[in-house]
Amino acid sequence: MVIELAEILSNEQIAQGIWRMSMHAPKVAADYVGPGQFINLLTDDNWDHLVRRPMSIAFVKDDAVDIIYKIFGEMTDQFSRKNSGDTMNILGHLGNVFSDWDRQDKEPVLIGGGVGLAPILNLYELCTDAVLIMGARTAAEHFMKHEPENHIYLTTDDGSSGIDGNVLTALNEIDLHENSIIYACGPELMLLAVQKFAVEKNARAQLSVESYMGCGVGLCQGCVIERQNGQVMKHSYHEKYSLVCLDGPVYECDEIIFG
């Protein structure tokens, strides 16, 4: 883990409210392990913005580290105003990775929704044969094409592109096998639905959890999630709860409890 002042190579809007930023960050890129990891960003070094923002890594190539982000508030709006040549203060790499996607006997089914697109696209770039499901509210938020013949399925809540519905609508149309593994990242309600689906279908699933966090290294305790462990004593805090920044963000779906 390092702190690096990275130079922005490009920062472009790729869909409605969604941007892709590429940064020259050789130290972070050199330590990068794989899809699922994230970085913690400061837009500038002043007292107005003390808390970093976690961003999943979307791509790593040579010395470049890319993120895909959605404008939600003041900080992400400031991200979008950065230009080539500006800098970002990066803390990274952080978190664990998706696993077993590269086993020849496994069939990955990748699901991304909302701002949970980055780690899923990161993983998709490495998979030789995978099903990809991408969810959005409307067609304007998509930056890929709906290509069922290539196992790429887009969904929209308003039916303006691809499949009318959410990612579960598309997932129910996919033929799962005993060697299928679902990989998902997105809003908590989406992950909860995927978790329930996996349990009902007796399918293995790995979920990348999005969480509010300040430090990214376990000090602020802001990213607590409950473990699926009914055997622990109530006072055994570290066995009953997990920190997403340290233990995650990727979990097997039977490891955690949402809500």
KACORDA-V441810 format. One record per helix or strand of 2 or more residues. SS is the DSSP state (@ for helix, = for strand). FROM is the first residue (numbers start at 1). LEN is the number of residues. If there is no record, write none. Layout:
BEGIN
ss/from/len
SS/FROM/LEN
SS/FROM/LEN
END
This chain:
BEGIN
ss/from/len
=/2/14
=/18/7
@/26/6
=/38/5
=/53/9
=/64/7
@/74/7
=/87/8
=/107/7
@/118/9
=/131/6
@/139/3
@/148/3
=/152/5
=/163/2
@/167/5
=/180/7
@/188/14
=/204/6
=/224/4
@/237/4
=/241/3
@/244/4
=/250/3
=/256/2
END
